[in-house]
């Protein structure tokens, strides 16, 4: 709860804000708006503050916030802005909080707290470039909390944004008490960009000043691990464990390093010790099982997972990892059984397709259809996923018509399901391009910003018609939308080739081939190079892809492009 001032003390609050009385009547359409001076009190201000506090006493904080924001904006009084910020924080109203702290900064530019808050808001919202000057000011004014926040948001930052913060931290003139935190944060940012040697230098600089700084030691150990200096990393993390033997993060890193150093017995012994000390800690035991699995310690991982199933049969997630272990042990039937026992959780839609994929013979068709039928009955919310899974299996094992019939039947029941329509279009494209085109049009009517469908439709027109300008328009639209996939870039190059715009085609196809080294993309690039009479480069690329299987149709297409010149 917000601590409210009793109304009897409200006058004291107003006096504290340094206000002077100046009676003011509300402006109307024919009356000029009064001019407010910072710190000025007038009749309207007094009335708004009184009514705001009365509303707050009755828990009507939205009204209170509205009034304080209004008066903070009019009077530029830092105390009113601070009060508005406090209420906005309580209400978790980020938009109002941002407005309040901006007013607070205008009212009192020397106060560090609103800079810290605004930097936090912008960083949390992912507005890292906008946050940068406020982040700097917060550091200049001794507010070190911003360092923790920026390192916690690394996963959301682009490399360019990370580089900007590195440059700031390298240049900022920071209070000596924050210098170690600056060095560690700088190292974390550099490690994110894989600048491991620079990061290590900064961790060591921080440790030179304070030899037992835990975060610097831990980050140093992680960096040494990234540099494959496992022995040094192990020694570093063991320094941490000497003072914090039960710290899970340190223990987890030590186990990883033991396995990386092929000290498997010691790694397993450490796992056993942690499990013994934390018998009821299910998340820890699950983590240890997965760590053992990551380092191919299959027996240890399996024993932990089976123990978890015995202690909590209702949690089926261990079956997913037992399925992986069975696959690695070349036990496909056991793997299938385990995967199909996953009945909830985040791995559900990984486990069931893996079970289907382990049926590797066309003779398994009836079995796969029965399994899919049972899965749909048990998990109706995932019906589309399972239908697509079955259609993919049927198509892969050359039951294309059965896959199309399956989709026909279900599209009759779900005629506005873009996933089913798109998949049917892809299966129809090689054999009935007009029917595929009808499905693509329907998908785009349902999902106009569907980049994948725009590209597939454009590519279909490129391959099966001479409507190249229409195809170009579709593919251009796809390229304006995420994801900008290599397939779309390849399509763009190919339609430009068809339009005889060879130099442009080569630029797109070269980019696509760089992103996706594939014979089909290479064959398109070879055709464009040949069309542009760049035969030497085309031949060199053909030599590179000619090692593909001899029946690869794209290698043959590339050969024909060269022979036609």
Secondary structure in CASP SS format (residue, H / E / C, confidence):
PFRMAT SS
TARGET T0000
AUTHOR 0000-0000-0000
METHOD secondary structure of the structure
MODEL  1
X C 1.00
X C 1.00
X C 1.00
X C 1.00
X C 1.00
X C 1.00
X H 1.00
X H 1.00
X H 1.00
X H 1.00
X H 1.00
X H 1.00
X H 1.00
X H 1.00
X H 1.00
X H 1.00
X C 1.00
X C 1.00
X C 1.00
X C 1.00
X C 1.00
X C 1.00
X C 1.00
X C 1.00
X C 1.00
X C 1.00
X C 1.00
X C 1.00
X C 1.00
X C 1.00
X C 1.00
X C 1.00
X C 1.00
X C 1.00
X C 1.00
X C 1.00
X C 1.00
X C 1.00
X C 1.00
X C 1.00
X C 1.00
X C 1.00
X H 1.00
X H 1.00
X H 1.00
X H 1.00
X H 1.00
X H 1.00
X H 1.00
X H 1.00
X H 1.00
X H 1.00
X H 1.00
X H 1.00
X H 1.00
X H 1.00
X H 1.00
X C 1.00
X C 1.00
X C 1.00
X H 1.00
X H 1.00
X H 1.00
X H 1.00
X H 1.00
X H 1.00
X H 1.00
X H 1.00
X H 1.00
X H 1.00
X H 1.00
X H 1.00
X H 1.00
X H 1.00
X H 1.00
X C 1.00
X C 1.00
X H 1.00
X H 1.00
X H 1.00
X H 1.00
X H 1.00
X H 1.00
X H 1.00
X H 1.00
X H 1.00
X H 1.00
X H 1.00
X H 1.00
X H 1.00
X H 1.00
X C 1.00
X C 1.00
X H 1.00
X H 1.00
X H 1.00
X H 1.00
X H 1.00
X H 1.00
X H 1.00
X H 1.00
X H 1.00
X H 1.00
X H 1.00
X H 1.00
X H 1.00
X H 1.00
X C 1.00
X C 1.00
X C 1.00
X C 1.00
X H 1.00
X H 1.00
X H 1.00
X H 1.00
X H 1.00
X H 1.00
X H 1.00
X H 1.00
X H 1.00
X H 1.00
X H 1.00
X H 1.00
X H 1.00
X C 1.00
X C 1.00
X C 1.00
X H 1.00
X H 1.00
X H 1.00
X H 1.00
X H 1.00
X H 1.00
X H 1.00
X H 1.00
X H 1.00
X H 1.00
X H 1.00
X H 1.00
X H 1.00
X C 1.00
X C 1.00
X C 1.00
X C 1.00
X H 1.00
X H 1.00
X H 1.00
X H 1.00
X H 1.00
X H 1.00
X H 1.00
X H 1.00
X C 1.00
X H 1.00
X H 1.00
X H 1.00
X C 1.00
X C 1.00
X H 1.00
X H 1.00
X H 1.00
X H 1.00
X H 1.00
X H 1.00
X H 1.00
X H 1.00
X H 1.00
X H 1.00
X H 1.00
X H 1.00
X H 1.00
X C 1.00
X C 1.00
X C 1.00
X C 1.00
X H 1.00
X H 1.00
X H 1.00
X H 1.00
X H 1.00
X H 1.00
X H 1.00
X H 1.00
X H 1.00
X H 1.00
X H 1.00
X H 1.00
X H 1.00
X H 1.00
X H 1.00
X H 1.00
X H 1.00
X C 1.00
X C 1.00
X C 1.00
X H 1.00
X H 1.00
X H 1.00
X H 1.00
X H 1.00
X H 1.00
X H 1.00
X H 1.00
X H 1.00
X H 1.00
X H 1.00
X H 1.00
X H 1.00
X H 1.00
X C 1.00
X C 1.00
X C 1.00
X C 1.00
X H 1.00
X H 1.00
X H 1.00
X H 1.00
X H 1.00
X H 1.00
X H 1.00
X H 1.00
X H 1.00
X H 1.00
X H 1.00
X H 1.00
X H 1.00
X C 1.00
X C 1.00
X C 1.00
X H 1.00
X H 1.00
X H 1.00
X H 1.00
X H 1.00
X H 1.00
X H 1.00
X H 1.00
X H 1.00
X H 1.00
X H 1.00
X H 1.00
X H 1.00
X H 1.00
X C 1.00
X C 1.00
X C 1.00
X C 1.00
X H 1.00
X H 1.00
X H 1.00
X H 1.00
X H 1.00
X H 1.00
X H 1.00
X H 1.00
X H 1.00
X H 1.00
X H 1.00
X H 1.00
X H 1.00
X C 1.00
X C 1.00
X C 1.00
X H 1.00
X H 1.00
X H 1.00
X H 1.00
X H 1.00
X H 1.00
X H 1.00
X H 1.00
X H 1.00
X H 1.00
X H 1.00
X H 1.00
X H 1.00
X H 1.00
X C 1.00
X C 1.00
X C 1.00
X C 1.00
X H 1.00
X H 1.00
X H 1.00
X H 1.00
X H 1.00
X H 1.00
X H 1.00
X H 1.00
X H 1.00
X H 1.00
X H 1.00
X H 1.00
X H 1.00
X C 1.00
X C 1.00
X C 1.00
X H 1.00
X H 1.00
X H 1.00
X H 1.00
X H 1.00
X H 1.00
X H 1.00
X H 1.00
X H 1.00
X H 1.00
X H 1.00
X H 1.00
X H 1.00
X H 1.00
X C 1.00
X C 1.00
X C 1.00
X C 1.00
X C 1.00
X C 1.00
X H 1.00
X H 1.00
X H 1.00
X H 1.00
X H 1.00
X H 1.00
X H 1.00
X H 1.00
X H 1.00
X H 1.00
X H 1.00
X C 1.00
X C 1.00
X C 1.00
X H 1.00
X H 1.00
X H 1.00
X H 1.00
X H 1.00
X H 1.00
X H 1.00
X H 1.00
X H 1.00
X C 1.00
X C 1.00
X C 1.00
X C 1.00
X C 1.00
X C 1.00
X C 1.00
X H 1.00
X H 1.00
X H 1.00
X H 1.00
X H 1.00
X H 1.00
X H 1.00
X H 1.00
X H 1.00
X H 1.00
X C 1.00
X C 1.00
X C 1.00
X C 1.00
X H 1.00
X H 1.00
X H 1.00
X H 1.00
X H 1.00
X H 1.00
X H 1.00
X H 1.00
X H 1.00
X H 1.00
X H 1.00
X H 1.00
X H 1.00
X H 1.00
X H 1.00
X H 1.00
X H 1.00
X C 1.00
X H 1.00
X H 1.00
X H 1.00
X H 1.00
X H 1.00
X H 1.00
X H 1.00
X H 1.00
X H 1.00
X H 1.00
X H 1.00
X H 1.00
X H 1.00
X H 1.00
X H 1.00
X H 1.00
X H 1.00
X C 1.00
X C 1.00
X C 1.00
X H 1.00
X H 1.00
X H 1.00
X H 1.00
X H 1.00
X H 1.00
X H 1.00
X H 1.00
X H 1.00
X H 1.00
X H 1.00
X H 1.00
X H 1.00
X H 1.00
X C 1.00
X C 1.00
X C 1.00
X C 1.00
X H 1.00
X H 1.00
X H 1.00
X H 1.00
X H 1.00
X H 1.00
X H 1.00
X H 1.00
X H 1.00
X H 1.00
X H 1.00
X H 1.00
X C 1.00
X C 1.00
X C 1.00
X H 1.00
X H 1.00
X H 1.00
X H 1.00
X H 1.00
X H 1.00
X H 1.00
X H 1.00
X H 1.00
X H 1.00
X H 1.00
X H 1.00
X H 1.00
X H 1.00
X C 1.00
X C 1.00
X C 1.00
X C 1.00
X H 1.00
X H 1.00
X H 1.00
X H 1.00
X H 1.00
X H 1.00
X H 1.00
X H 1.00
X H 1.00
X H 1.00
X H 1.00
X H 1.00
X H 1.00
X H 1.00
X C 1.00
X C 1.00
X C 1.00
X H 1.00
X H 1.00
X H 1.00
X H 1.00
X H 1.00
X H 1.00
X H 1.00
X H 1.00
X H 1.00
X H 1.00
X H 1.00
X H 1.00
X C 1.00
X C 1.00
X C 1.00
X C 1.00
X C 1.00
X C 1.00
X H 1.00
X H 1.00
X H 1.00
X H 1.00
X H 1.00
X H 1.00
X H 1.00
X H 1.00
X H 1.00
X H 1.00
X H 1.00
X H 1.00
X H 1.00
X C 1.00
X C 1.00
X C 1.00
X H 1.00
X H 1.00
X H 1.00
X H 1.00
X H 1.00
X H 1.00
X H 1.00
X H 1.00
X H 1.00
X H 1.00
X H 1.00
X H 1.00
X H 1.00
X H 1.00
X C 1.00
X C 1.00
X C 1.00
X H 1.00
X H 1.00
X H 1.00
X H 1.00
X H 1.00
X H 1.00
X H 1.00
X H 1.00
X H 1.00
X H 1.00
X H 1.00
X H 1.00
X H 1.00
X C 1.00
X C 1.00
X C 1.00
X H 1.00
X H 1.00
X H 1.00
X H 1.00
X H 1.00
X H 1.00
X H 1.00
X H 1.00
X H 1.00
X H 1.00
X H 1.00
X C 1.00
X C 1.00
X C 1.00
X C 1.00
X C 1.00
X C 1.00
X C 1.00
X H 1.00
X H 1.00
X H 1.00
X H 1.00
X H 1.00
X H 1.00
X H 1.00
X H 1.00
X H 1.00
X H 1.00
X H 1.00
X C 1.00
X C 1.00
END
